[in-house]
Amino acid sequence: MMAFIPPRLRKPAGIAMAGVVFAAAWLVRGGPLWWVAIPALVAAPARAMYLYWGGGQDTDAGALAGSRADERQQLLSLQSRALACNLAVIAAFIGLTVAIAVKAAWWWPFLVILGVAGLGYLFGLLNYGVTEAGTPDDVDAGHQTRSPVNS
Amino acid sequence: MTSCGTGVREQRTQRGLSQAELATALGVSRQTVISIEGGRYLPSLPLAFAIARFFDLTVDKMFDPDDEEAGA
């Protein structure tokens, strides 16, 4: 689906869509805080426009915003996301520990975050080939290799 | 310590290319060329081969940090 959207528009479009969904959630919720949908609807397009502008800049951040990152920039993004995920997991663990200690009823969202992160990590290991151990070279060669220690 | 990117900088300047021109030729960003030349980023094997091929050299000649003649 993303292939139909020009690269420079992908992240701004995602932000705008997330803003609309977030605003819709506040409207559906109703009540006295329905007006939170208004700043959400204002902030999301503003952020999207900023990202679109940034996507045209000749910088690493611009390349990431414009979805035209090369291998080094993709690695930077990957490392940053990994760091963000680690911090989120640490924060969720602290939150869970505190919630349990004070006998709060809001402990379970932290557990959900930890569970999703853990499952995501396991899925990543499986998806990116941790199970592909390959065959030993003696099997490939059709004969037993000798260890220099034993020979 | 000899930087792995020194050879890239030497070859580029010898050919009178700008970092932006080399980046365009390799299909990477100018910032990545700067990082490689500064020794802050080691390129992937495909990119290392592309750089070596672009300069008509071998990868070890371009990136061997122990080779005093690297890039020369």
Backbone of each chain as ProteinMPNN parsed JSONL, in Angstrom:
{"seq_chain_A": "MMAFIPPRLRKPAGIAMAGVVFAAAWLVRGGPLWWVAIPALVAAPARAMYLYWGGGQDTDAGALAGSRADERQQLLSLQSRALACNLAVIAAFIGLTVAIAVKAAWWWPFLVILGVAGLGYLFGLLNYGVTEAGTPDDVDAGHQTRSPVNS", "coords_chain_A": {"N_chain_A": [[0.834, -1.198, 0.0], [1.98, 1.163, 0.79], [3.618, 1.679, -1.345], [2.235, 3.068, -3.229], [2.181, 5.597, -2.327], [4.033, 8.555, -2.608], [7.487, 8.626, -1.568], [8.25, 10.859, 0.042], [5.906, 11.664, 1.106], [5.053, 9.68, 2.792], [5.641, 9.412, 5.651], [4.579, 11.907, 6.641], [1.893, 11.466, 5.888], [1.253, 9.278, 7.455], [1.47, 10.357, 10.023], [-0.527, 12.314, 9.903], [-2.762, 10.699, 9.566], [-2.72, 9.237, 11.952], [-3.197, 11.322, 13.726], [-5.813, 12.031, 13.048], [-7.187, 9.698, 13.743], [-6.654, 9.651, 16.487], [-7.942, 12.009, 17.281], [-10.528, 11.335, 16.572], [-10.996, 9.332, 18.423], [-11.217, 10.79, 20.816], [-13.506, 12.233, 20.219], [-15.41, 10.205, 19.953], [-15.353, 9.249, 22.519], [-16.491, 11.376, 23.851], [-18.153, 13.463, 26.308], [-16.945, 15.929, 28.733], [-14.391, 16.438, 27.84], [-14.222, 16.436, 25.098], [-13.221, 18.37, 23.477], [-10.497, 18.055, 23.24], [-10.01, 16.812, 20.911], [-9.82, 18.83, 19.058], [-7.286, 20.362, 19.33], [-5.735, 18.136, 18.719], [-6.423, 17.618, 16.091], [-5.403, 19.885, 14.968], [-2.688, 19.849, 15.615], [-1.689, 17.515, 14.408], [-1.756, 17.828, 11.483], [-0.007, 20.003, 11.413], [2.368, 18.909, 12.369], [2.685, 17.018, 10.366], [3.117, 18.653, 8.137], [5.502, 19.831, 8.907], [7.153, 17.587, 8.906], [7.058, 16.997, 6.191], [8.311, 19.228, 5.126], [10.8, 18.903, 6.388], [11.574, 16.563, 5.177], [12.621, 17.338, 2.802], [15.077, 18.317, 3.312], [18.687, 18.347, 3.234], [19.848, 16.401, 5.1], [20.569, 13.888, 7.645], [18.323, 13.475, 9.241], [16.42, 14.574, 7.572], [16.498, 12.792, 5.423], [15.478, 10.529, 6.666], [12.948, 11.436, 7.385], [11.924, 11.875, 4.884], [11.717, 9.348, 3.869], [13.864, 8.23, 2.386], [16.185, 7.03, 3.153], [19.595, 5.947, 3.265], [21.822, 3.073, 3.695], [23.347, 3.606, 6.037], [21.848, 5.558, 7.316], [19.483, 4.16, 7.705], [20.432, 2.311, 9.509], [21.063, 3.989, 11.649], [18.476, 4.82, 12.317], [17.378, 2.371, 13.047], [18.96, 1.699, 15.286], [18.251, 3.779, 16.969], [15.529, 3.29, 17.323], [15.692, 0.835, 18.59], [16.927, 1.594, 20.973], [14.928, 3.277, 21.984], [12.923, 1.398, 22.383], [14.106, -0.235, 24.319], [14.267, 1.594, 26.452], [11.53, 2.059, 26.822], [10.692, -0.447, 27.691], [12.117, -0.667, 30.077], [10.961, 1.468, 31.471], [8.331, 0.538, 31.573], [8.673, -1.726, 33.143], [9.508, -0.584, 35.562], [7.211, 0.889, 36.113], [5.349, -1.2, 36.41], [6.394, -2.494, 38.638], [6.19, -0.494, 40.606], [3.419, -0.114, 40.595], [2.517, -2.567, 41.528], [3.649, -2.519, 44.073], [2.312, -0.41, 45.345], [-0.175, -1.376, 45.38], [-1.883, -0.748, 43.242], [-4.545, -0.403, 40.806], [-3.853, -0.174, 38.243], [-1.867, -1.766, 37.114], [-1.835, -3.597, 35.047], [-1.637, -2.497, 32.343], [1.1, -1.983, 32.081], [2.108, -4.532, 32.201], [1.06, -5.552, 29.85], [2.454, -4.032, 27.962], [5.076, -4.928, 28.45], [4.707, -7.601, 27.777], [4.002, -7.453, 25.045], [6.342, -6.33, 24.039], [8.18, -8.363, 24.644], [7.123, -10.54, 23.163], [7.324, -9.41, 20.647], [10.081, -9.248, 20.397], [10.78, -11.964, 20.382], [9.409, -12.749, 18.088], [10.838, -11.252, 16.251], [13.367, -12.485, 16.413], [12.724, -15.007, 15.388], [11.742, -14.274, 12.87], [13.898, -13.03, 11.643], [15.781, -14.958, 11.331], [17.009, -16.544, 13.412], [16.721, -19.195, 13.731], [17.928, -20.337, 11.62], [20.354, -22.161, 11.559], [21.984, -23.463, 9.814], [24.075, -25.941, 8.154], [26.688, -28.002, 9.496], [30.144, -27.79, 8.437], [31.3, -30.267, 7.944], [29.192, -31.86, 7.233], [28.377, -30.639, 4.888], [30.647, -31.058, 3.325], [30.741, -33.748, 3.192], [32.413, -35.402, 4.576], [34.131, -36.268, 7.626], [35.313, -33.651, 9.637], [38.477, -32.912, 11.085], [39.451, -32.023, 14.307], [41.956, -29.671, 15.105], [42.855, -29.884, 17.649], [42.505, -32.5, 18.483], [43.923, -33.936, 16.605]], "CA_chain_A": [[0.0, 0.0, 0.0], [2.853, 2.327, 0.896], [4.285, 1.919, -2.619], [1.443, 4.014, -4.008], [2.377, 6.934, -1.766], [5.401, 9.025, -2.829], [8.271, 8.468, -0.326], [8.293, 12.045, 0.908], [4.592, 11.859, 1.737], [4.651, 8.533, 3.606], [5.619, 9.693, 7.092], [3.552, 12.919, 6.927], [0.558, 10.87, 5.769], [1.059, 8.431, 8.636], [1.239, 11.24, 11.175], [-1.855, 12.936, 9.741], [-3.776, 9.67, 9.801], [-2.717, 8.948, 13.391], [-3.849, 12.452, 14.371], [-7.259, 11.936, 12.813], [-7.694, 8.576, 14.56], [-6.582, 10.074, 17.888], [-9.015, 12.985, 17.478], [-11.803, 10.603, 16.505], [-11.163, 8.619, 19.693], [-11.706, 11.752, 21.805], [-14.886, 12.567, 19.866], [-16.238, 9.038, 20.275], [-15.411, 9.203, 23.989], [-17.458, 12.391, 24.274], [-17.955, 14.031, 27.643], [-16.453, 17.307, 28.796], [-13.055, 16.573, 27.237], [-14.296, 16.186, 23.653], [-12.486, 19.421, 22.78], [-9.101, 17.634, 23.019], [-9.934, 16.439, 19.496], [-9.495, 20.012, 18.237], [-5.826, 20.517, 19.216], [-5.152, 16.96, 18.043], [-6.628, 17.812, 14.664], [-4.537, 20.996, 14.535], [-1.277, 19.478, 15.786], [-1.272, 16.448, 13.484], [-1.35, 18.379, 10.183], [1.177, 20.853, 11.588], [3.508, 17.988, 12.447], [2.834, 16.41, 9.036], [3.732, 19.66, 7.261], [6.897, 19.969, 9.348], [7.86, 16.412, 8.404], [7.176, 17.134, 4.735], [9.378, 20.216, 4.92], [12.058, 18.269, 6.804], [11.908, 15.525, 4.209], [13.326, 17.935, 1.677], [16.376, 18.833, 3.751], [19.841, 17.493, 2.95], [20.39, 15.952, 6.381], [20.16, 12.525, 8.001], [16.929, 13.534, 9.699], [15.61, 14.83, 6.387], [16.401, 11.545, 4.657], [14.566, 9.634, 7.385], [11.596, 11.991, 7.28], [11.481, 11.751, 3.503], [11.725, 7.921, 3.511], [14.867, 7.958, 1.355], [17.413, 6.785, 3.919], [20.512, 4.923, 2.769], [22.061, 2.007, 4.689], [23.813, 4.151, 7.32], [20.732, 6.253, 7.94], [18.567, 3.122, 8.19], [21.048, 1.743, 10.718], [20.855, 4.985, 12.709], [17.07, 4.746, 12.721], [17.191, 1.086, 13.735], [19.585, 1.789, 16.61], [17.451, 4.699, 17.781], [14.293, 2.611, 17.702], [16.043, -0.188, 19.579], [17.144, 2.291, 22.246], [13.619, 3.717, 22.464], [12.211, 0.204, 22.854], [14.727, -0.629, 25.591], [13.835, 2.547, 27.476], [10.108, 1.822, 27.077], [10.591, -1.678, 28.481], [12.591, -0.342, 31.435], [9.929, 2.301, 32.091], [7.173, -0.314, 31.854], [9.021, -2.59, 34.278], [9.461, 0.257, 36.773], [5.792, 1.175, 36.355], [4.707, -2.412, 36.918], [6.892, -2.737, 40.006], [5.587, 0.514, 41.49], [1.976, -0.378, 40.678], [2.321, -3.719, 42.419], [4.03, -2.137, 45.436], [1.294, 0.471, 45.952], [-1.462, -2.08, 45.224], [-2.712, 0.019, 42.321], [-5.322, -1.213, 39.865], [-3.39, 0.104, 36.868], [-0.625, -2.495, 36.851], [-1.875, -4.476, 33.876], [-1.118, -1.949, 31.071], [2.555, -2.162, 32.042], [2.353, -5.939, 31.876], [0.752, -5.708, 28.419], [3.589, -3.461, 27.217], [6.201, -5.87, 28.576], [4.367, -8.807, 27.015], [4.097, -7.148, 23.607], [7.765, -6.156, 23.721], [8.813, -9.681, 24.676], [6.668, -11.317, 22.007], [7.9, -8.771, 19.466], [11.491, -9.644, 20.326], [10.819, -13.358, 19.954], [8.998, -12.769, 16.687], [11.968, -10.731, 15.488], [14.393, -13.534, 16.341], [12.27, -16.036, 14.452], [11.568, -13.698, 11.534], [15.161, -12.634, 11.032], [16.639, -16.086, 11.03], [17.79, -17.14, 14.493], [16.591, -20.651, 13.633], [18.681, -20.812, 10.463], [21.711, -22.456, 12.022], [22.769, -24.011, 8.718], [24.646, -27.26, 8.377], [28.126, -27.961, 9.752], [30.912, -27.941, 7.207], [31.587, -31.664, 7.654], [28.027, -32.4, 6.538], [28.434, -30.101, 3.533], [31.766, -31.63, 2.586], [30.533, -35.177, 3.053], [33.387, -36.168, 5.351], [34.327, -35.774, 8.986], [36.455, -32.751, 9.801], [39.273, -33.228, 12.268], [39.824, -30.869, 15.095], [43.397, -29.589, 15.295], [43.174, -30.224, 19.035], [42.546, -33.947, 18.614], [44.748, -34.592, 15.592]], "C_chain_A": [[0.871, 1.25, 0.0], [3.512, 2.676, -0.436], [3.521, 2.938, -3.466], [1.621, 5.447, -3.529], [3.818, 7.37, -2.048], [6.183, 9.012, -1.52], [8.202, 9.673, 0.602], [6.979, 12.256, 1.645], [4.257, 10.773, 2.76], [4.573, 8.847, 5.099], [4.626, 10.797, 7.421], [2.136, 12.344, 6.861], [0.25, 10.0, 6.986], [0.745, 9.255, 9.869], [-0.156, 11.856, 11.099], [-2.95, 11.923, 10.049], [-3.871, 9.335, 11.294], [-3.416, 10.067, 14.161], [-5.361, 12.403, 14.233], [-7.872, 10.837, 13.681], [-7.73, 8.962, 16.04], [-7.708, 11.064, 18.21], [-10.381, 12.305, 17.476], [-12.067, 9.861, 17.812], [-11.716, 9.556, 20.771], [-13.159, 12.131, 21.524], [-15.832, 11.432, 20.219], [-16.434, 8.939, 21.786], [-16.432, 10.19, 24.531], [-17.123, 12.98, 25.63], [-17.344, 15.422, 27.574], [-15.095, 17.507, 28.115], [-13.066, 16.346, 25.719], [-13.414, 17.16, 22.882], [-11.007, 19.088, 22.565], [-8.907, 17.22, 21.555], [-9.486, 17.624, 18.635], [-7.987, 20.253, 18.176], [-5.156, 19.33, 18.547], [-5.271, 17.118, 16.534], [-5.767, 18.95, 14.118], [-3.068, 20.556, 14.551], [-0.818, 18.45, 14.754], [-0.917, 16.999, 12.098], [-0.125, 19.282, 10.288], [2.436, 20.006, 11.631], [3.774, 17.352, 11.076], [3.51, 17.39, 8.077], [5.201, 19.859, 7.607], [7.726, 18.795, 8.83], [8.061, 16.501, 6.892], [8.277, 18.129, 4.393], [10.742, 19.596, 5.257], [12.517, 17.215, 5.818], [12.656, 16.052, 2.999], [14.711, 18.443, 2.043], [17.491, 17.819, 3.475], [20.554, 17.119, 4.25], [19.964, 14.502, 6.615], [18.688, 12.499, 8.426], [15.984, 13.76, 8.521], [15.424, 13.576, 5.549], [15.443, 10.567, 5.327], [13.127, 10.126, 7.265], [11.042, 11.813, 5.876], [11.49, 10.323, 2.985], [12.674, 7.642, 2.346], [16.23, 7.695, 2.019], [18.278, 5.733, 3.235], [20.848, 3.969, 3.916], [22.508, 2.549, 6.039], [22.667, 4.827, 8.058], [19.688, 5.262, 8.446], [19.104, 2.477, 9.464], [20.879, 2.694, 11.899], [19.433, 4.908, 13.245], [16.807, 3.467, 13.513], [17.76, 1.133, 15.145], [18.764, 2.687, 17.531], [16.158, 4.038, 18.246], [14.563, 1.523, 18.733], [16.261, 0.443, 20.952], [15.816, 2.734, 22.849], [12.835, 2.544, 23.046], [12.775, -0.257, 24.195], [14.277, 0.287, 26.721], [12.369, 2.339, 27.832], [9.916, 0.589, 27.95], [11.031, -1.418, 29.926], [11.53, 0.476, 32.176], [8.71, 1.469, 32.464], [7.454, -1.225, 33.052], [8.97, -1.805, 35.586], [8.013, 0.556, 37.14], [5.068, -0.009, 36.947], [5.108, -2.666, 38.374], [6.249, -1.772, 41.001], [4.103, 0.224, 41.687], [1.683, -1.546, 41.608], [2.585, -3.312, 43.875], [2.955, -1.291, 46.114], [-0.117, -0.111, 45.814], [-2.42, -1.311, 44.319], [-3.438, -0.923, 41.36], [-4.813, -1.061, 38.438], [-2.068, -0.582, 36.55], [-0.627, -3.194, 35.51], [-1.427, -3.823, 32.56], [0.403, -2.093, 30.945], [2.906, -3.6, 31.66], [2.085, -6.205, 30.4], [1.922, -5.188, 27.577], [4.785, -4.414, 27.253], [5.96, -7.139, 27.754], [4.507, -8.59, 25.516], [5.564, -7.008, 23.196], [8.474, -7.509, 23.671], [8.419, -10.532, 23.482], [7.255, -10.741, 20.714], [9.35, -9.161, 19.278], [11.618, -11.086, 19.844], [10.434, -13.491, 18.49], [10.141, -12.285, 15.791], [13.062, -11.78, 15.331], [14.002, -14.611, 15.337], [12.242, -15.51, 13.025], [12.89, -13.414, 10.852], [16.212, -13.737, 11.074], [17.443, -16.674, 12.153], [17.748, -18.666, 14.429], [17.397, -21.223, 12.468], [20.137, -21.061, 10.85], [22.597, -22.943, 10.892], [23.313, -25.384, 9.061], [26.139, -27.129, 8.634], [28.917, -28.261, 8.48], [31.23, -29.4, 6.894], [30.42, -32.328, 6.945], [28.041, -31.933, 5.084], [29.5, -30.822, 2.71], [31.622, -33.138, 2.397], [31.568, -36.016, 3.778], [33.573, -35.512, 6.706], [35.527, -34.833, 9.04], [37.182, -33.112, 11.078], [39.623, -31.952, 13.002], [41.332, -30.825, 15.255], [43.805, -29.96, 16.713], [43.368, -31.729, 19.176], [43.526, -34.61, 17.647], [46.205, -34.698, 16.021]], "O_chain_A": [[0.577, 2.243, -0.665], [3.919, 3.818, -0.649], [4.107, 3.595, -4.326], [1.26, 6.394, -4.227], [4.744, 6.615, -1.752], [5.632, 9.344, -0.471], [8.105, 9.515, 1.819], [6.932, 12.934, 2.672], [3.294, 10.912, 3.514], [3.556, 8.578, 5.739], [3.881, 10.662, 8.392], [1.282, 12.69, 7.677], [-0.876, 9.989, 7.483], [-0.129, 8.904, 10.662], [-0.875, 11.914, 12.096], [-3.94, 12.243, 10.707], [-4.966, 9.17, 11.832], [-4.136, 9.809, 15.125], [-6.095, 12.695, 15.177], [-8.935, 11.018, 14.275], [-8.683, 8.654, 16.755], [-8.344, 10.98, 19.261], [-11.266, 12.644, 18.261], [-13.209, 9.766, 18.261], [-12.584, 9.161, 21.549], [-13.949, 12.326, 22.447], [-16.929, 11.666, 20.727], [-17.512, 8.597, 22.272], [-17.137, 9.92, 25.503], [-15.965, 12.997, 26.05], [-17.238, 16.017, 26.502], [-14.702, 18.642, 27.847], [-12.017, 16.091, 25.127], [-12.921, 16.851, 21.797], [-10.332, 19.765, 21.79], [-7.796, 17.269, 21.027], [-8.846, 17.435, 17.601], [-7.438, 20.342, 17.078], [-4.13, 19.485, 17.884], [-4.344, 16.796, 15.79], [-5.441, 18.968, 12.931], [-2.308, 20.851, 13.628], [0.316, 18.51, 14.28], [0.146, 16.661, 11.577], [0.699, 19.329, 9.375], [3.445, 20.34, 11.01], [4.924, 17.171, 10.675], [4.377, 16.999, 7.296], [6.041, 20.033, 6.724], [8.855, 18.975, 8.374], [9.114, 16.123, 6.378], [9.075, 17.899, 3.484], [11.707, 19.747, 4.508], [13.717, 16.999, 5.645], [13.259, 15.28, 2.254], [15.439, 18.941, 1.185], [17.271, 16.608, 3.482], [21.712, 17.478, 4.466], [19.124, 13.959, 5.898], [17.921, 11.623, 8.024], [14.886, 13.206, 8.479], [14.338, 13.32, 5.028], [14.689, 9.864, 4.654], [12.204, 9.335, 7.07], [9.84, 11.623, 5.694], [11.293, 10.099, 1.791], [12.327, 6.904, 1.424], [17.276, 8.091, 1.504], [17.768, 4.752, 2.694], [20.238, 4.039, 4.983], [22.106, 2.026, 7.078], [22.53, 4.688, 9.274], [19.074, 5.485, 9.49], [18.347, 2.14, 10.375], [20.586, 2.262, 13.014], [19.206, 4.926, 14.455], [16.101, 3.483, 14.522], [17.126, 0.666, 16.091], [18.6, 2.398, 18.716], [15.74, 4.195, 19.393], [13.761, 1.311, 19.643], [15.833, -0.103, 21.969], [15.589, 2.595, 24.051], [12.168, 2.679, 24.071], [12.025, -0.626, 25.098], [13.946, -0.176, 27.812], [11.995, 2.43, 29.001], [9.072, 0.584, 28.847], [10.399, -1.887, 30.873], [11.234, 0.222, 33.344], [8.121, 1.659, 33.529], [6.571, -1.463, 33.876], [8.457, -2.293, 36.593], [7.627, 0.49, 38.307], [4.269, 0.139, 37.871], [4.278, -3.005, 39.217], [5.823, -2.168, 42.086], [3.589, 0.306, 42.802], [0.723, -1.517, 42.378], [1.854, -3.701, 44.785], [2.711, -1.434, 47.313], [-1.113, 0.558, 46.09], [-3.618, -1.232, 44.593], [-3.022, -2.058, 41.13], [-5.288, -1.741, 37.528], [-1.247, -0.046, 35.805], [0.424, -3.375, 34.893], [-0.878, -4.525, 31.711], [0.928, -2.297, 29.851], [3.85, -3.856, 30.913], [2.794, -6.988, 29.768], [2.327, -5.823, 26.604], [5.422, -4.673, 26.232], [6.872, -7.676, 27.125], [5.058, -9.43, 24.804], [5.977, -7.502, 22.146], [9.27, -7.769, 22.768], [9.267, -11.171, 22.858], [7.633, -11.483, 19.806], [9.805, -9.38, 18.156], [12.46, -11.394, 19.001], [11.051, -14.249, 17.742], [10.379, -12.836, 14.716], [13.62, -11.945, 14.246], [14.824, -15.071, 14.543], [12.657, -16.194, 12.089], [13.006, -13.538, 9.633], [17.399, -13.477, 10.874], [18.49, -17.266, 11.891], [18.609, -19.348, 14.986], [17.535, -22.44, 12.339], [21.029, -20.282, 10.515], [23.821, -22.854, 10.981], [23.038, -25.923, 10.133], [26.793, -26.253, 8.067], [28.412, -28.909, 7.563], [31.413, -29.756, 5.73], [30.614, -33.248, 6.151], [27.76, -32.705, 4.167], [29.281, -31.153, 1.545], [32.291, -33.734, 1.553], [31.594, -37.235, 3.608], [33.218, -34.35, 6.905], [36.612, -35.162, 8.559], [36.568, -33.566, 12.044], [40.03, -30.951, 12.412], [41.941, -31.862, 15.52], [44.959, -30.31, 16.959], [44.265, -32.188, 19.884], [43.918, -35.755, 17.869], [47.031, -35.227, 15.277]]}, "seq_chain_B": "MTSCGTGVREQRTQRGLSQAELATALGVSRQTVISIEGGRYLPSLPLAFAIARFFDLTVDKMFDPDDEEAGA", "coords_chain_B": {"N_chain_B": [[46.228, 5.718, 14.659], [45.239, 4.368, 11.584], [42.593, 5.531, 9.621], [39.806, 3.762, 8.286], [38.491, 5.029, 6.291], [40.198, 6.725, 5.034], [41.386, 6.049, 2.622], [39.251, 6.289, 0.843], [38.767, 9.045, 0.877], [41.196, 9.981, -0.139], [41.25, 8.833, -2.717], [38.995, 10.016, -3.82], [39.599, 12.77, -3.757], [41.842, 12.767, -5.351], [40.702, 12.291, -7.796], [39.296, 14.513, -8.171], [36.691, 14.792, -7.297], [33.64, 15.849, -5.713], [32.206, 15.358, -2.428], [29.477, 15.132, -2.632], [29.13, 14.443, -5.315], [30.366, 11.926, -5.401], [28.693, 10.606, -3.627], [26.274, 10.634, -5.048], [26.998, 9.057, -7.217], [27.358, 6.618, -5.957], [24.925, 6.136, -4.892], [24.203, 6.831, -2.317], [23.825, 8.927, 0.64], [25.216, 12.249, 1.018], [26.062, 12.692, 3.589], [26.664, 10.149, 4.456], [28.905, 9.505, 2.92], [30.649, 11.363, 4.013], [30.782, 10.362, 6.637], [31.948, 7.853, 6.19], [34.434, 8.594, 5.156], [35.434, 9.906, 7.353], [35.825, 7.83, 9.046], [33.872, 7.072, 10.775], [31.873, 5.42, 10.095], [31.562, 2.162, 8.985], [31.234, 0.856, 5.854], [28.685, -1.343, 4.456], [29.262, -4.635, 3.1], [28.358, -4.858, 0.345], [28.283, -2.097, -0.3], [30.931, -1.386, 0.16], [32.195, -2.867, -1.827], [31.049, -1.599, -4.018], [32.166, 0.943, -3.788], [34.888, 0.355, -4.075], [34.863, -0.713, -6.651], [34.03, 1.502, -8.047], [36.262, 3.152, -7.865], [37.999, 1.592, -9.191], [39.584, -0.22, -7.779], [40.686, -2.702, -5.336], [38.807, -4.05, -2.553], [40.329, -4.486, -0.227], [42.48, -2.831, -0.671], [41.242, -0.417, -0.491], [40.128, -0.288, 2.075], [41.682, -1.462, 4.08], [42.84, -0.975, 7.234], [45.384, -1.354, 8.215], [47.046, -1.217, 6.145], [49.449, 0.713, 4.912], [49.571, 1.796, 2.44], [47.011, 2.016, 1.675], [44.498, 3.093, -0.446], [46.293, 4.61, -1.835]], "CA_chain_B": [[45.504, 4.669, 13.961], [44.811, 4.764, 10.256], [41.165, 5.385, 9.452], [39.417, 2.955, 7.128], [37.942, 5.884, 5.243], [41.235, 7.587, 4.46], [41.555, 5.682, 1.224], [38.136, 6.844, 0.072], [38.999, 10.483, 0.727], [42.339, 10.19, -1.041], [40.85, 8.507, -4.083], [38.021, 11.011, -4.277], [40.268, 14.046, -4.026], [42.728, 12.571, -6.509], [39.886, 12.347, -9.009], [38.65, 15.823, -8.222], [35.243, 14.658, -7.078], [33.113, 16.331, -4.442], [31.528, 14.305, -1.66], [28.119, 14.989, -3.168], [29.217, 13.716, -6.586], [30.632, 10.524, -5.08], [27.474, 10.066, -3.018], [25.309, 10.396, -6.127], [27.469, 7.913, -8.006], [27.217, 5.39, -5.164], [23.529, 5.981, -4.469], [24.053, 7.058, -0.873], [23.746, 10.346, 0.966], [26.487, 12.958, 1.213], [26.442, 12.501, 4.99], [27.261, 8.814, 4.584], [30.275, 9.609, 2.388], [31.424, 12.087, 5.041], [31.006, 9.447, 7.764], [32.902, 6.818, 5.774], [35.75, 9.229, 5.064], [35.869, 10.243, 8.704], [36.046, 6.604, 9.798], [32.819, 6.882, 11.775], [30.942, 4.394, 9.607], [32.122, 1.144, 8.104], [30.157, 0.521, 4.91], [28.352, -2.757, 4.286], [30.085, -5.28, 2.074], [27.976, -4.415, -1.005], [28.695, -0.703, -0.534], [32.399, -1.383, 0.068], [32.53, -3.33, -3.178], [30.653, -0.55, -4.97], [33.171, 2.013, -3.694], [36.13, -0.142, -4.68], [34.638, -0.826, -8.095], [33.959, 2.865, -8.599], [37.631, 3.672, -7.974], [38.785, 0.592, -9.907], [40.546, -0.796, -6.837], [40.119, -3.811, -4.568], [38.279, -3.637, -1.251], [41.391, -4.43, 0.788], [43.286, -1.639, -0.933], [40.474, 0.77, -0.089], [39.654, -0.222, 3.46], [42.545, -2.113, 5.063], [43.399, 0.082, 8.094], [46.799, -1.617, 8.516], [47.816, -1.052, 4.926], [49.885, 2.111, 4.829], [49.367, 2.28, 1.081], [45.589, 1.954, 1.357], [43.982, 4.259, -1.157], [47.331, 5.302, -2.589]], "C_chain_B": [[45.017, 5.183, 12.614], [43.315, 4.536, 10.106], [40.865, 4.59, 8.194], [38.941, 3.828, 5.976], [38.968, 6.769, 4.562], [41.413, 7.315, 2.977], [40.473, 6.268, 0.345], [38.359, 8.334, -0.173], [40.132, 10.755, -0.269], [41.951, 9.924, -2.484], [39.894, 9.552, -4.651], [38.705, 12.328, -4.636], [41.227, 13.931, -5.211], [41.954, 12.705, -7.817], [39.114, 13.65, -9.118], [37.144, 15.788, -8.051], [34.849, 15.307, -5.76], [32.449, 15.165, -3.719], [30.125, 14.061, -2.198], [28.137, 14.202, -4.476], [29.473, 12.229, -6.349], [29.387, 9.859, -4.492], [26.437, 9.74, -4.084], [25.706, 9.168, -6.942], [27.253, 6.595, -7.28], [25.78, 5.144, -4.723], [23.338, 6.071, -2.977], [23.999, 8.566, -0.622], [25.145, 10.937, 1.137], [26.99, 12.738, 2.642], [27.111, 11.14, 5.198], [28.687, 8.807, 4.04], [31.17, 10.308, 3.41], [31.76, 11.155, 6.205], [32.023, 8.362, 7.415], [34.311, 7.414, 5.732], [36.311, 9.562, 6.447], [36.111, 9.024, 9.58], [34.991, 6.359, 10.856], [31.813, 5.823, 11.345], [31.682, 3.442, 8.676], [31.021, 0.709, 7.145], [29.885, -0.98, 4.894], [29.235, -3.332, 3.181], [29.658, -4.865, 0.66], [28.423, -2.977, -1.3], [30.218, -0.608, -0.647], [32.843, -1.841, -1.315], [32.182, -2.264, -4.217], [31.672, 0.585, -4.978], [34.464, 1.575, -4.385], [36.004, -0.232, -6.191], [34.628, 0.554, -8.742], [35.364, 3.435, -8.813], [38.575, 2.691, -8.69], [39.914, 0.031, -9.037], [39.903, -2.001, -6.154], [39.685, -3.298, -3.194], [39.395, -3.531, -0.217], [42.295, -3.226, 0.57], [42.576, -0.373, -0.429], [40.322, 0.872, 1.425], [40.561, -0.879, 4.497], [43.214, -1.061, 5.939], [44.887, -0.122, 8.387], [47.698, -1.415, 7.305], [48.193, 0.416, 4.768], [49.628, 2.698, 3.452], [47.891, 2.269, 0.694], [45.147, 3.252, 0.721], [45.037, 4.967, -1.965], [47.422, 4.758, -4.014]], "O_chain_B": [[44.461, 6.277, 12.51], [42.82, 3.457, 10.431], [41.553, 4.709, 7.18], [38.982, 3.413, 4.818], [38.643, 7.486, 3.616], [41.571, 8.238, 2.177], [40.745, 6.698, -0.776], [38.167, 8.826, -1.285], [40.034, 11.638, -1.12], [42.286, 10.704, -3.375], [39.983, 9.92, -5.822], [38.429, 12.923, -5.678], [41.4, 14.88, -5.975], [42.49, 13.175, -8.821], [38.359, 13.851, -10.069], [36.418, 16.629, -8.581], [35.626, 15.315, -4.805], [32.167, 14.124, -4.313], [29.645, 12.928, -2.218], [27.25, 13.383, -4.717], [28.877, 11.376, -7.007], [29.066, 8.714, -4.809], [25.795, 8.692, -4.03], [24.863, 8.349, -7.308], [26.995, 5.57, -7.911], [25.455, 4.061, -4.236], [22.422, 5.463, -2.423], [24.112, 9.37, -1.547], [26.119, 10.22, 1.368], [28.193, 12.615, 2.874], [28.017, 11.005, 6.02], [29.574, 8.183, 4.622], [32.307, 9.895, 3.64], [32.886, 11.156, 6.702], [32.858, 7.996, 8.242], [35.263, 6.804, 6.219], [37.521, 9.503, 6.669], [36.55, 9.154, 10.723], [35.185, 5.528, 11.743], [30.992, 5.38, 12.149], [32.334, 3.856, 7.718], [29.973, 0.238, 7.589], [30.74, -1.784, 5.266], [29.871, -2.595, 2.428], [30.521, -4.546, -0.157], [28.882, -2.675, -2.401], [30.734, 0.161, -1.456], [33.76, -1.267, -1.902], [32.926, -2.052, -5.175], [32.005, 1.124, -6.033], [35.052, 2.321, -5.168], [36.925, 0.13, -6.922], [35.151, 0.745, -9.839], [35.626, 4.11, -9.808], [39.78, 2.925, -8.782], [41.038, -0.164, -9.498], [38.725, -2.289, -6.365], [40.139, -2.25, -2.736], [39.412, -2.595, 0.582], [42.819, -2.662, 1.53], [43.209, 0.594, -0.005], [40.378, 1.962, 1.994], [40.24, -0.857, 5.686], [44.071, -0.321, 5.455], [45.578, 0.824, 8.765], [48.925, -1.435, 7.405], [47.331, 1.259, 4.518], [49.485, 3.91, 3.292], [47.55, 2.484, -0.469], [45.373, 4.343, 1.244], [44.699, 5.869, -2.733], [48.246, 5.223, -4.801]]}, "name": "protein", "num_of_chains": 2, "seq": "MMAFIPPRLRKPAGIAMAGVVFAAAWLVRGGPLWWVAIPALVAAPARAMYLYWGGGQDTDAGALAGSRADERQQLLSLQSRALACNLAVIAAFIGLTVAIAVKAAWWWPFLVILGVAGLGYLFGLLNYGVTEAGTPDDVDAGHQTRSPVNSMTSCGTGVREQRTQRGLSQAELATALGVSRQTVISIEGGRYLPSLPLAFAIARFFDLTVDKMFDPDDEEAGA"}
